[in-house]
């Protein structure tokens, strides 16, 4: 929501500035704001500022439990701040691709340059020898994690854009298109439809030896078939 609002009320420069403020601000808060009973800069599980905020604001509802107590959440309130930066970096990539100029391979080059910058920045920021290092950590949704994941995403986006849009090799990508045009749908559907349980009913118990190996493949196949039906009928859920 906040990523969408920032995108709507700012231009490209404003969005870049927002990413910088969000990532630097989160890093500064996590390293320099003292946690009661722990102190500042402690990034151990359950002892970070993000964990303290989550336990204070949402007691008893956190994702990770220990000894019957809610102790932390890898995607809690405070860690949403850098996640907004993740969303804005995606919006910036989309805006770059939608521009009239440059075109073709020049856009690919722009994505690759941005990928290199973000990956380098994330790697340097996460180095232990760096005075104000912020470890690359998904559970913290650290600022270095945001840069590195965005960097790899832009690299893959550049490769697929070059192959599919510039070179025109499209047929092989149909499997992924069916997923991509309704990605939000399947993401939400897994909260309401027990694909895991349905596959368990479809696979005979006598196959139990290989059942666990087949299950992830069959779950994806079942989800894809549902999305294919939607694709054939031109049913698309968009936000």
MDAnalysis code that builds the backbone (N, CA, C; Angstrom):
import MDAnalysis as mda
import numpy as np

u = mda.Universe.empty(717, n_residues=239, atom_resindex=np.repeat(np.arange(239), 3), trajectory=True)
u.add_TopologyAttr("name", ["N", "CA", "C"] * 239)
u.add_TopologyAttr("resid", np.arange(1, 240))
u.add_TopologyAttr("resname", ["UNK", "UNK", "UNK", "UNK", "UNK", "UNK", "UNK", "UNK", "UNK", "UNK", "UNK", "UNK", "UNK", "UNK", "UNK", "UNK", "UNK", "UNK", "UNK", "UNK", "UNK", "UNK", "UNK", "UNK", "UNK", "UNK", "UNK", "UNK", "UNK", "UNK", "UNK", "UNK", "UNK", "UNK", "UNK", "UNK", "UNK", "UNK", "UNK", "UNK", "UNK", "UNK", "UNK", "UNK", "UNK", "UNK", "UNK", "UNK", "UNK", "UNK", "UNK", "UNK", "UNK", "UNK", "UNK", "UNK", "UNK", "UNK", "UNK", "UNK", "UNK", "UNK", "UNK", "UNK", "UNK", "UNK", "UNK", "UNK", "UNK", "UNK", "UNK", "UNK", "UNK", "UNK", "UNK", "UNK", "UNK", "UNK", "UNK", "UNK", "UNK", "UNK", "UNK", "UNK", "UNK", "UNK", "UNK", "UNK", "UNK", "UNK", "UNK", "UNK", "UNK", "UNK", "UNK", "UNK", "UNK", "UNK", "UNK", "UNK", "UNK", "UNK", "UNK", "UNK", "UNK", "UNK", "UNK", "UNK", "UNK", "UNK", "UNK", "UNK", "UNK", "UNK", "UNK", "UNK", "UNK", "UNK", "UNK", "UNK", "UNK", "UNK", "UNK", "UNK", "UNK", "UNK", "UNK", "UNK", "UNK", "UNK", "UNK", "UNK", "UNK", "UNK", "UNK", "UNK", "UNK", "UNK", "UNK", "UNK", "UNK", "UNK", "UNK", "UNK", "UNK", "UNK", "UNK", "UNK", "UNK", "UNK", "UNK", "UNK", "UNK", "UNK", "UNK", "UNK", "UNK", "UNK", "UNK", "UNK", "UNK", "UNK", "UNK", "UNK", "UNK", "UNK", "UNK", "UNK", "UNK", "UNK", "UNK", "UNK", "UNK", "UNK", "UNK", "UNK", "UNK", "UNK", "UNK", "UNK", "UNK", "UNK", "UNK", "UNK", "UNK", "UNK", "UNK", "UNK", "UNK", "UNK", "UNK", "UNK", "UNK", "UNK", "UNK", "UNK", "UNK", "UNK", "UNK", "UNK", "UNK", "UNK", "UNK", "UNK", "UNK", "UNK", "UNK", "UNK", "UNK", "UNK", "UNK", "UNK", "UNK", "UNK", "UNK", "UNK", "UNK", "UNK", "UNK", "UNK", "UNK", "UNK", "UNK", "UNK", "UNK", "UNK", "UNK", "UNK", "UNK", "UNK", "UNK", "UNK", "UNK", "UNK", "UNK", "UNK", "UNK", "UNK", "UNK"])
u.atoms.positions = np.array([
    [0.827, -1.204, 0.000],
    [0.000, 0.000, 0.000],
    [0.865, 1.259, 0.000],
    [1.846, 1.307, 0.902],
    [2.680, 2.499, 0.975],
    [3.556, 2.639, -0.267],
    [4.016, 1.496, -0.807],
    [4.772, 1.556, -2.053],
    [3.929, 2.134, -3.168],
    [2.644, 1.716, -3.243],
    [1.746, 2.244, -4.261],
    [1.479, 3.726, -4.094],
    [1.292, 4.160, -2.849],
    [1.044, 5.578, -2.593],
    [2.247, 6.436, -2.988],
    [3.444, 5.974, -2.621],
    [4.653, 6.734, -2.977],
    [4.797, 6.814, -4.490],
    [4.496, 5.711, -5.169],
    [4.591, 5.687, -6.632],
    [3.622, 6.685, -7.264],
    [2.433, 6.800, -6.681],
    [1.416, 7.665, -7.266],
    [1.699, 9.153, -7.056],
    [2.342, 9.507, -5.951],
    [2.496, 10.932, -5.624],
    [3.892, 11.470, -5.887],
    [4.805, 10.635, -6.391],
    [6.167, 11.098, -6.661],
    [6.579, 10.739, -8.084],
    [7.639, 11.397, -8.533],
    [8.227, 11.033, -9.822],
    [9.385, 10.076, -9.575],
    [10.159, 9.787, -10.603],
    [11.259, 8.821, -10.487],
    [12.275, 9.266, -9.439],
    [12.626, 10.544, -9.444],
    [13.591, 11.034, -8.457],
    [13.054, 10.873, -7.040],
    [11.766, 11.179, -6.870],
    [11.161, 11.019, -5.551],
    [11.159, 9.576, -5.096],
    [10.920, 8.651, -6.016],
    [10.907, 7.231, -5.676],
    [12.309, 6.738, -5.300],
    [13.315, 7.199, -6.033],
    [14.693, 6.827, -5.695],
    [15.065, 7.384, -4.328],
    [14.675, 8.629, -4.075],
    [14.945, 9.246, -2.779],
    [14.241, 8.478, -1.663],
    [13.008, 8.034, -1.923],
    [12.260, 7.285, -0.922],
    [12.958, 5.975, -0.599],
    [13.475, 5.292, -1.624],
    [14.196, 4.032, -1.402],
    [15.411, 4.269, -0.511],
    [16.164, 5.322, -0.810],
    [17.362, 5.630, -0.020],
    [16.993, 5.929, 1.431],
    [15.981, 6.767, 1.625],
    [15.559, 7.136, 2.986],
    [15.067, 5.907, 3.751],
    [14.285, 5.066, 3.105],
    [13.743, 3.884, 3.767],
    [14.847, 2.916, 4.180],
    [15.778, 2.642, 3.269],
    [16.818, 1.654, 3.557],
    [17.826, 2.171, 4.580],
    [18.234, 3.424, 4.431],
    [19.183, 4.000, 5.382],
    [18.521, 4.193, 6.743],
    [17.269, 4.659, 6.740],
    [16.562, 4.862, 7.998],
    [16.366, 3.565, 8.763],
    [16.005, 2.490, 8.067],
    [15.822, 1.185, 8.711],
    [17.145, 0.671, 9.276],
    [18.204, 0.804, 8.489],
    [19.540, 0.398, 8.948],
    [19.933, 1.174, 10.204],
    [19.733, 2.475, 10.216],
    [20.102, 3.295, 11.366],
    [19.283, 2.909, 12.598],
    [17.999, 2.659, 12.406],
    [17.151, 2.278, 13.537],
    [17.591, 0.939, 14.116],
    [17.852, -0.027, 13.251],
    [18.218, -1.368, 13.719],
    [19.572, -1.393, 14.421],
    [20.488, -0.510, 14.015],
    [21.834, -0.546, 14.588],
    [22.032, 0.417, 15.745],
    [21.266, 1.503, 15.798],
    [21.581, 2.545, 16.773],
    [20.487, 2.829, 17.803],
    [19.270, 2.348, 17.571],
    [18.217, 2.550, 18.564],
    [18.297, 1.423, 19.597],
    [18.491, 1.750, 20.879],
    [18.648, 0.700, 21.893],
    [17.339, -0.042, 22.170],
    [17.460, -1.360, 22.325],
    [16.319, -2.205, 22.683],
    [16.333, -2.394, 24.195],
    [15.226, -2.129, 24.894],
    [15.188, -2.293, 26.354],
    [15.657, -3.682, 26.794],
    [16.639, -3.679, 27.696],
    [17.173, -4.927, 28.211],
    [18.195, -5.587, 27.325],
    [18.430, -5.030, 26.139],
    [19.388, -5.636, 25.191],
    [20.459, -4.638, 24.773],
    [20.030, -3.432, 24.405],
    [20.964, -2.430, 23.919],
    [20.853, -2.251, 22.416],
    [21.670, -1.365, 21.836],
    [21.585, -1.091, 20.400],
    [22.417, -2.072, 19.573],
    [22.006, -2.283, 18.335],
    [22.820, -3.002, 17.369],
    [22.878, -4.505, 17.522],
    [22.059, -5.104, 18.360],
    [22.060, -6.562, 18.520],
    [21.080, -7.149, 17.503],
    [21.598, -7.999, 16.613],
    [20.777, -8.529, 15.530],
    [20.490, -10.019, 15.689],
    [20.621, -10.537, 16.901],
    [20.317, -11.934, 17.161],
    [18.801, -12.153, 17.151],
    [18.349, -13.365, 16.772],
    [16.908, -13.643, 16.733],
    [16.225, -13.356, 18.067],
    [15.171, -12.586, 18.010],
    [14.409, -12.252, 19.204],
    [14.919, -11.059, 19.975],
    [16.069, -10.507, 19.572],
    [16.666, -9.412, 20.324],
    [16.781, -8.117, 19.529],
    [16.307, -8.119, 18.296],
    [16.433, -6.925, 17.464],
    [15.339, -5.914, 17.788],
    [15.531, -4.701, 17.302],
    [14.515, -3.661, 17.474],
    [13.213, -4.082, 16.798],
    [13.300, -4.716, 15.622],
    [12.095, -5.171, 14.921],
    [11.334, -6.187, 15.764],
    [12.065, -7.109, 16.400],
    [11.409, -8.103, 17.258],
    [10.726, -7.435, 18.446],
    [11.414, -6.461, 19.044],
    [10.853, -5.754, 20.197],
    [9.567, -5.019, 19.814],
    [9.578, -4.345, 18.665],
    [8.394, -3.616, 18.210],
    [7.239, -4.580, 17.967],
    [7.534, -5.712, 17.322],
    [6.477, -6.687, 17.034],
    [5.879, -7.252, 18.321],
    [6.722, -7.610, 19.284],
    [6.216, -8.172, 20.533],
    [5.404, -7.150, 21.315],
    [5.784, -5.875, 21.180],
    [5.089, -4.821, 21.913],
    [3.729, -4.506, 21.295],
    [3.694, -4.435, 19.973],
    [2.481, -4.027, 19.276],
    [1.550, -5.201, 19.002],
    [2.121, -6.379, 18.710],
    [1.306, -7.537, 18.338],
    [1.618, -8.748, 19.215],
    [1.497, -8.661, 20.508],
    [1.833, -9.793, 21.383],
    [0.918, -10.985, 21.128],
    [1.522, -12.170, 21.086],
    [0.734, -13.387, 20.936],
    [0.349, -13.753, 19.524],
    [0.690, -12.916, 18.536],
    [0.254, -13.188, 17.167],
    [1.430, -13.352, 16.200],
    [2.641, -13.468, 16.718],
    [3.809, -13.515, 15.843],
    [3.981, -14.896, 15.222],
    [4.722, -14.939, 14.141],
    [4.846, -16.154, 13.327],
    [5.632, -17.254, 14.028],
    [6.711, -16.890, 14.709],
    [7.596, -17.882, 15.315],
    [7.333, -17.970, 16.813],
    [7.122, -19.199, 17.294],
    [6.832, -19.447, 18.700],
    [7.953, -20.286, 19.327],
    [8.134, -20.101, 20.619],
    [9.106, -20.892, 21.369],
    [8.602, -21.042, 22.795],
    [8.517, -22.288, 23.225],
    [8.013, -22.579, 24.572],
    [6.641, -21.962, 24.829],
    [5.803, -22.013, 23.798],
    [4.451, -21.496, 23.942],
    [4.320, -19.990, 23.865],
    [5.423, -19.291, 23.564],
    [5.401, -17.828, 23.496],
    [5.697, -17.354, 22.088],
    [5.022, -16.300, 21.652],
    [5.344, -15.653, 20.386],
    [6.580, -14.790, 20.590],
    [7.636, -15.068, 19.822],
    [8.886, -14.357, 20.059],
    [9.307, -13.435, 18.914],
    [8.959, -13.800, 17.693],
    [9.396, -12.951, 16.593],
    [8.627, -13.278, 15.320],
    [8.764, -12.363, 14.347],
    [8.104, -12.543, 13.062],
    [9.055, -12.069, 11.960],
    [9.426, -12.949, 11.010],
    [10.361, -12.538, 9.960],
    [9.783, -11.501, 9.011],
    [8.468, -11.282, 9.068],
    [7.832, -10.279, 8.211],
    [6.879, -9.438, 9.054],
    [7.421, -8.823, 10.080],
    [6.614, -8.046, 11.013],
    [6.426, -6.609, 10.586],
    [6.175, -5.743, 11.560],
    [5.842, -4.354, 11.265],
    [7.042, -3.541, 10.792],
    [8.099, -3.518, 11.594],
    [9.234, -2.659, 11.273],
    [9.937, -3.099, 9.991],
    [10.003, -4.416, 9.773],
    [10.669, -4.900, 8.562],
    [9.863, -4.627, 7.298],
    [8.636, -4.109, 7.457],
    [7.866, -3.682, 6.289],
    [8.481, -2.438, 5.655],
    [9.222, -1.662, 6.453],
    [9.830, -0.427, 5.930],
    [10.768, -0.715, 4.759],
    [11.764, -1.593, 4.908],
    [12.611, -1.876, 3.744],
    [11.867, -2.626, 2.644],
    [10.803, -3.382, 3.002],
    [10.018, -4.071, 1.981],
    [9.327, -3.083, 1.052],
    [9.004, -1.898, 1.559],
    [8.462, -0.839, 0.702],
    [9.508, -0.461, -0.342],
    [10.768, -0.427, 0.091],
    [11.857, -0.164, -0.848],
    [11.937, -1.229, -1.927],
    [11.712, -2.482, -1.555],
    [11.690, -3.572, -2.529],
    [10.612, -3.318, -3.581],
    [9.415, -2.947, -3.129],
    [8.317, -2.682, -4.056],
    [8.632, -1.515, -4.981],
    [9.230, -0.457, -4.437],
    [9.541, 0.716, -5.258],
    [10.609, 0.409, -6.304],
    [11.577, -0.427, -5.956],
    [12.593, -0.804, -6.942],
    [11.960, -1.569, -8.099],
    [10.960, -2.394, -7.787],
    [10.234, -3.076, -8.851],
    [9.453, -2.107, -9.714],
    [8.835, -1.111, -9.080],
    [8.086, -0.100, -9.828],
    [9.015, 0.704, -10.746],
    [10.203, 1.003, -10.253],
    [11.166, 1.742, -11.068],
    [11.607, 0.922, -12.277],
    [11.787, -0.388, -12.079],
    [12.158, -1.261, -13.201],
    [11.043, -1.284, -14.240],
    [9.791, -1.365, -13.769],
    [8.674, -1.355, -14.691],
    [8.567, -0.055, -15.465],
    [8.798, 1.065, -14.774],
    [8.755, 2.371, -15.443],
    [9.835, 2.481, -16.515],
    [11.000, 1.896, -16.225],
    [12.106, 1.907, -17.205],
    [11.709, 1.141, -18.470],
    [11.077, -0.006, -18.302],
    [10.686, -0.811, -19.458],
    [9.567, -0.155, -20.257],
    [8.746, 0.640, -19.614],
    [7.608, 1.273, -20.302],
    [8.006, 2.541, -21.049],
    [9.202, 3.018, -20.836],
    [9.625, 4.245, -21.525],
    [9.731, 4.016, -23.025],
    [9.457, 5.073, -23.799],
    [9.579, 4.977, -25.259],
    [11.032, 4.894, -25.690],
    [11.873, 5.594, -24.990],
    [13.312, 5.551, -25.281],
    [14.088, 5.444, -23.977],
    [15.181, 4.691, -23.960],
    [15.759, 3.925, -25.064],
    [14.941, 2.688, -25.397],
    [15.334, 1.983, -26.430],
    [14.597, 0.804, -26.865],
    [15.519, -0.403, -26.940],
    [14.902, -1.580, -27.004],
    [15.638, -2.813, -27.271],
    [16.770, -3.104, -26.320],
    [17.909, -3.394, -26.919],
    [19.074, -3.802, -26.140],
    [19.552, -2.714, -25.194],
    [19.256, -1.460, -25.502],
    [19.659, -0.363, -24.611],
    [18.931, -0.461, -23.266],
    [17.668, -0.883, -23.301],
    [16.943, -1.090, -22.055],
    [17.547, -2.253, -21.267],
    [17.917, -3.301, -21.982],
    [18.568, -4.436, -21.327],
    [19.846, -3.992, -20.649],
    [20.625, -3.175, -21.337],
    [21.876, -2.682, -20.774],
    [21.610, -1.861, -19.521],
    [20.573, -1.035, -19.550],
    [20.224, -0.236, -18.372],
    [19.879, -1.108, -17.181],
    [19.130, -2.179, -17.422],
    [18.781, -3.109, -16.348],
    [20.022, -3.797, -15.794],
    [20.942, -4.175, -16.676],
    [22.159, -4.848, -16.232],
    [23.045, -3.914, -15.415],
    [23.128, -2.663, -15.816],
    [23.922, -1.690, -15.055],
    [23.317, -1.499, -13.669],
    [21.987, -1.330, -13.612],
    [21.312, -1.183, -12.321],
    [21.506, -2.423, -11.462],
    [21.473, -3.592, -12.086],
    [21.698, -4.847, -11.369],
    [23.079, -4.873, -10.742],
    [24.094, -4.480, -11.518],
    [25.466, -4.480, -11.002],
    [25.624, -3.502, -9.843],
    [25.019, -2.328, -9.966],
    [25.114, -1.309, -8.910],
    [24.470, -1.816, -7.618],
    [23.282, -2.388, -7.733],
    [22.575, -2.863, -6.546],
    [23.280, -4.052, -5.907],
    [23.738, -4.994, -6.724],
    [24.445, -6.153, -6.173],
    [25.740, -5.730, -5.482],
    [26.455, -4.804, -6.084],
    [27.700, -4.322, -5.477],
    [27.414, -3.604, -4.167],
    [26.382, -2.754, -4.184],
    [26.030, -2.046, -2.962],
    [25.589, -2.983, -1.852],
    [24.779, -3.971, -2.185],
    [24.339, -4.934, -1.185],
    [25.479, -5.759, -0.636],
    [26.391, -6.165, -1.512],
    [27.543, -6.961, -1.075],
    [28.447, -6.157, -0.151],
    [28.738, -4.925, -0.523],
    [29.598, -4.088, 0.322],
    [28.952, -3.791, 1.668],
    [27.644, -3.522, 1.641],
    [26.929, -3.176, 2.877],
    [26.887, -4.358, 3.846],
    [26.933, -5.563, 3.307],
    [26.815, -6.750, 4.156],
    [28.165, -7.306, 4.614],
    [29.271, -6.718, 4.148],
    [30.592, -7.253, 4.488],
    [30.871, -7.082, 5.975],
    [31.342, -8.141, 6.656],
    [31.633, -8.045, 8.098],
    [32.674, -6.989, 8.433],
    [33.600, -6.731, 7.521],
    [34.652, -5.766, 7.787],
    [34.206, -4.324, 7.697],
    [33.028, -4.108, 7.131],
    [32.497, -2.756, 6.991],
    [32.078, -2.237, 8.363],
    [32.456, -1.005, 8.670],
    [32.241, -0.467, 10.017],
    [30.770, -0.526, 10.434],
    [29.872, -0.208, 9.518],
    [28.440, -0.198, 9.836],
    [27.725, -1.259, 9.008],
    [28.265, -2.467, 9.037],
    [27.735, -3.559, 8.229],
    [26.305, -3.915, 8.626],
    [25.507, -4.256, 7.626],
    [24.134, -4.722, 7.842],
    [24.030, -6.079, 7.141],
    [24.059, -7.179, 7.903],
    [24.145, -8.515, 7.297],
    [23.046, -8.790, 6.285],
    [23.389, -9.570, 5.284],
    [22.426, -10.002, 4.276],
    [21.533, -11.063, 4.909],
    [20.294, -10.705, 5.244],
    [19.453, -11.594, 6.029],
    [17.984, -11.373, 5.688],
    [17.333, -12.426, 5.208],
    [15.930, -12.312, 4.816],
    [15.031, -12.111, 6.027],
    [15.313, -12.800, 7.131],
    [14.463, -12.678, 8.312],
    [14.473, -11.266, 8.885],
    [15.579, -10.550, 8.706],
    [15.643, -9.144, 9.110],
    [15.098, -8.226, 8.018],
    [14.970, -8.757, 6.826],
    [14.696, -7.967, 5.613],
    [15.640, -6.768, 5.595],
    [16.906, -7.081, 5.794],
    [17.924, -6.037, 5.930],
    [18.050, -5.230, 4.640],
    [18.574, -4.035, 4.768],
    [18.728, -3.157, 3.608],
    [19.654, -3.777, 2.567],
    [20.695, -4.474, 3.016],
    [21.584, -5.155, 2.071],
    [20.846, -6.278, 1.355],
    [19.930, -6.944, 2.044],
    [19.103, -7.986, 1.429],
    [18.233, -7.388, 0.323],
    [17.678, -6.214, 0.582],
    [16.851, -5.537, -0.416],
    [17.668, -5.257, -1.676],
    [18.875, -4.734, -1.501],
    [19.707, -4.398, -2.660],
    [20.109, -5.634, -3.455],
    [20.516, -6.684, -2.748],
    [20.974, -7.892, -3.441],
    [19.838, -8.615, -4.155],
    [18.699, -8.751, -3.496],
    [17.579, -9.435, -4.154],
    [17.067, -8.624, -5.342],
    [17.044, -7.308, -5.211],
    [16.640, -6.469, -6.339],
    [17.655, -6.577, -7.471],
    [18.935, -6.655, -7.114],
    [19.972, -6.787, -8.130],
    [19.839, -8.068, -8.932],
    [19.637, -9.187, -8.248],
    [19.459, -10.458, -8.956],
    [18.168, -10.454, -9.776],
    [17.120, -9.844, -9.234],
    [15.849, -9.773, -9.965],
    [16.002, -8.970, -11.255],
    [16.729, -7.858, -11.170],
    [16.945, -7.043, -12.367],
    [17.801, -7.782, -13.392],
    [18.760, -8.555, -12.913],
    [19.603, -9.336, -13.836],
    [18.741, -10.337, -14.607],
    [17.892, -11.081, -13.893],
    [17.024, -12.057, -14.554],
    [16.010, -11.364, -15.461],
    [15.482, -10.224, -15.008],
    [14.554, -9.464, -15.838],
    [15.224, -9.040, -17.135],
    [16.469, -8.598, -17.049],
    [17.207, -8.187, -18.240],
    [17.378, -9.349, -19.213],
    [17.708, -10.525, -18.683],
    [17.900, -11.701, -19.536],
    [16.598, -12.072, -20.237],
    [15.505, -12.152, -19.480],
    [14.237, -12.543, -20.076],
    [13.719, -11.475, -21.040],
    [13.919, -10.214, -20.696],
    [13.483, -9.142, -21.597],
    [14.231, -9.224, -22.927],
    [15.535, -9.464, -22.859],
    [16.331, -9.546, -24.082],
    [15.898, -10.738, -24.939],
    [15.708, -11.882, -24.290],
    [15.356, -13.096, -25.037],
    [13.944, -13.014, -25.604],
    [12.988, -12.563, -24.784],
    [11.579, -12.610, -25.182],
    [11.167, -11.391, -25.996],
    [11.481, -10.191, -25.497],
    [10.975, -8.971, -26.140],
    [11.885, -8.458, -27.254],
    [13.193, -8.597, -27.067],
    [14.108, -8.069, -28.082],
    [14.361, -9.095, -29.176],
    [14.719, -10.315, -28.793],
    [14.998, -11.356, -29.785],
    [13.745, -12.065, -30.278],
    [12.653, -11.985, -29.533],
    [11.382, -12.543, -29.993],
    [11.206, -14.034, -29.790],
    [12.009, -14.659, -28.906],
    [11.837, -16.088, -28.615],
    [10.786, -16.234, -27.505],
    [9.529, -16.472, -27.910],
    [8.437, -16.392, -26.955],
    [7.759, -17.727, -26.642],
    [7.741, -18.659, -27.573],
    [6.933, -19.859, -27.397],
    [7.293, -20.645, -26.144],
    [8.570, -20.740, -25.833],
    [9.024, -21.533, -24.685],
    [8.510, -20.970, -23.359],
    [8.101, -19.699, -23.353],
    [7.748, -19.037, -22.096],
    [6.274, -19.154, -21.737],
    [5.479, -19.887, -22.531],
    [4.040, -19.956, -22.282],
    [3.724, -20.457, -20.879],
    [4.453, -21.454, -20.397],
    [4.231, -21.993, -19.056],
    [4.297, -20.887, -18.011],
    [5.270, -20.000, -18.161],
    [5.459, -18.924, -17.197],
    [4.466, -17.778, -17.402],
    [4.038, -17.571, -18.637],
    [3.048, -16.529, -18.918],
    [1.743, -16.833, -18.194],
    [1.314, -18.088, -18.228],
    [0.072, -18.484, -17.570],
    [0.131, -18.148, -16.080],
    [1.282, -18.335, -15.473],
    [1.453, -17.992, -14.059],
    [1.531, -16.476, -13.873],
    [2.308, -15.834, -14.718],
    [2.583, -14.412, -14.540],
    [1.375, -13.519, -14.668],
    [0.446, -13.838, -15.576],
    [-0.707, -12.962, -15.781],
    [-1.713, -13.064, -14.639],
    [-1.579, -14.099, -13.805],
    [-2.457, -14.231, -12.645],
    [-1.651, -14.574, -11.396],
    [-0.502, -13.956, -11.269],
    [0.373, -14.251, -10.131],
    [-0.286, -13.903, -8.801],
    [-0.993, -12.779, -8.754],
    [-1.668, -12.377, -7.522],
    [-2.772, -13.381, -7.170],
    [-3.449, -13.869, -8.206],
    [-4.527, -14.830, -7.979],
    [-4.025, -16.079, -7.280],
    [-2.961, -16.678, -7.794],
    [-2.485, -17.936, -7.211],
    [-1.848, -17.690, -5.852],
    [-1.253, -16.515, -5.667],
    [-0.676, -16.182, -4.367],
    [-1.765, -16.142, -3.298],
    [-2.914, -15.550, -3.638],
    [-4.021, -15.468, -2.690],
    [-4.782, -16.783, -2.590],
    [-4.877, -17.510, -3.710],
    [-5.662, -18.748, -3.730],
    [-5.107, -19.794, -2.774],
    [-3.794, -19.796, -2.585],
    [-3.192, -20.791, -1.684],
    [-3.620, -20.580, -0.241],
    [-4.154, -19.390, 0.069],
    [-4.664, -19.133, 1.415],
    [-6.066, -19.701, 1.610],
    [-6.751, -19.999, 0.502],
    [-8.138, -20.456, 0.589],
    [-8.330, -21.885, 0.067],
    [-7.452, -22.335, -0.802],
    [-7.559, -23.667, -1.393],
    [-6.386, -24.516, -0.910],
    [-6.677, -25.684, -0.370],
    [-5.641, -26.569, 0.162],
    [-5.094, -27.456, -0.963],
    [-4.251, -26.870, -1.827],
    [-3.654, -27.641, -2.916],
    [-2.827, -28.806, -2.371],
    [-2.158, -28.566, -1.255],
    [-1.349, -29.609, -0.625],
    [-2.224, -30.805, -0.253],
    [-3.383, -30.535, 0.357],
    [-4.277, -31.610, 0.747],
    [-4.902, -32.317, -0.443],
    [-5.241, -31.557, -1.501],
    [-5.838, -32.153, -2.700],
    [-4.866, -33.125, -3.346],
    [-3.604, -32.731, -3.428],
    [-2.589, -33.627, -3.998],
    [-2.445, -34.869, -3.136],
    [-2.531, -34.692, -1.818],
    [-2.453, -35.841, -0.926],
    [-3.559, -36.847, -1.184],
    [-4.745, -36.373, -1.572],
    [-5.856, -37.267, -1.888],
    [-5.668, -37.940, -3.245],
    [-5.016, -37.232, -4.169],
    [-4.856, -37.767, -5.521],
    [-3.750, -38.807, -5.621],
    [-2.762, -38.697, -4.764],
    [-1.623, -39.624, -4.819],
    [-1.894, -40.810, -3.898],
    [-1.946, -42.045, -4.427],
    [-2.233, -43.224, -3.594],
    [-1.192, -43.410, -2.493],
    [-1.634, -43.915, -1.368],
    [-0.743, -44.135, -0.236],
    [0.363, -45.125, -0.568],
    [0.112, -46.063, -1.493],
    [1.144, -47.044, -1.831],
    [2.341, -46.397, -2.512],
    [2.151, -45.137, -2.952],
    [3.263, -44.399, -3.543],
    [3.987, -43.559, -2.494],
    [3.744, -43.846, -1.242],
    [4.244, -42.999, -0.167],
    [5.755, -42.827, -0.225],
    [6.467, -43.860, -0.737],
    [7.931, -43.794, -0.778],
    [8.394, -42.610, -1.622],
    [7.720, -42.384, -2.746],
    [8.129, -41.270, -3.614],
    [7.154, -40.101, -3.513],
    [6.175, -40.269, -2.625],
    [5.129, -39.252, -2.495],
    [5.700, -37.873, -2.195],
    [6.607, -37.787, -1.230],
    [7.150, -36.493, -0.830],
    [7.984, -35.863, -1.924],
    [8.549, -36.685, -2.808],
    [9.311, -36.136, -3.918],
    [8.384, -35.615, -5.018],
    [7.239, -36.294, -5.175],
    [6.301, -35.878, -6.205],
    [5.439, -34.692, -5.778],
    [5.210, -34.570, -4.484],
    [4.238, -33.597, -3.995],
    [4.487, -32.173, -4.502],
    [5.711, -31.604, -4.370],
    [5.894, -30.216, -4.850],
    [5.607, -30.067, -6.334],
    [5.996, -31.080, -7.141],
    [5.763, -31.012, -8.581],
    [4.270, -31.062, -8.877],
    [3.560, -31.956, -8.196],
    [2.126, -32.100, -8.426],
    [1.347, -30.880, -7.959],
    [1.793, -30.264, -6.862],
    [1.128, -29.048, -6.378],
    [1.236, -27.940, -7.414],
    [2.441, -27.745, -7.952],
    [2.638, -26.724, -8.992],
    [1.810, -27.061, -10.229],
    [1.772, -28.348, -10.604],
    [0.995, -28.751, -11.780],
    [-0.496, -28.473, -11.580],
    [-1.007, -28.760, -10.388],
    [-2.423, -28.507, -10.105],
    [-2.724, -27.012, -10.125],
    [-1.864, -26.226, -9.509],
    [-2.051, -24.771, -9.514],
    [-1.994, -24.231, -10.936],
    [-1.053, -24.748, -11.731],
    [-0.908, -24.274, -13.106],
    [-2.155, -24.589, -13.926],
    [-2.731, -25.770, -13.720],
    [-3.940, -26.140, -14.459],
    [-5.089, -25.184, -14.131],
    [-5.201, -24.805, -12.871],
    [-6.233, -23.832, -12.483],
    [-5.996, -22.497, -13.178],
    [-4.739, -22.071, -13.218],
    [-4.416, -20.803, -13.869],
    [-4.615, -20.892, -15.378],
    [-4.372, -22.063, -15.944],
    [-4.566, -22.243, -17.391],
    [-6.038, -22.087, -17.756],
    [-6.923, -22.637, -16.919],
    [-8.354, -22.485, -17.159],
    [-8.730, -21.003, -17.141],
    [-8.183, -20.270, -16.178],
    [-8.445, -18.836, -16.111],
    [-7.885, -18.125, -17.336],
    [-6.687, -18.537, -17.773],
    [-6.054, -17.919, -18.933],
    [-6.893, -18.145, -20.188],
    [-7.390, -19.372, -20.380],
    [-8.198, -19.689, -21.558],
    [-9.482, -18.877, -21.594],
    [-10.028, -18.581, -20.389],
    [-11.269, -17.826, -20.314],
    [-11.040, -16.326, -20.156],
    [-9.780, -15.912, -20.208],
    [-9.413, -14.494, -20.105],
    [-9.858, -13.893, -18.784],
    [-9.723, -14.682, -17.703],
    [-10.040, -14.186, -16.358],
    [-8.747, -13.740, -15.708],
    [-8.580, -12.455, -15.486],
    [-7.352, -11.919, -14.902],
    [-7.689, -11.049, -13.701],
    [-7.050, -11.341, -12.597],
    [-7.207, -10.517, -11.396],
    [-6.071, -9.513, -11.357],
    [-6.422, -8.230, -11.422],
    [-5.400, -7.180, -11.436],
    [-5.636, -6.212, -10.297],
    [-4.552, -5.603, -9.841],
    [-4.625, -4.592, -8.790],
    [-4.139, -3.270, -9.373],
])
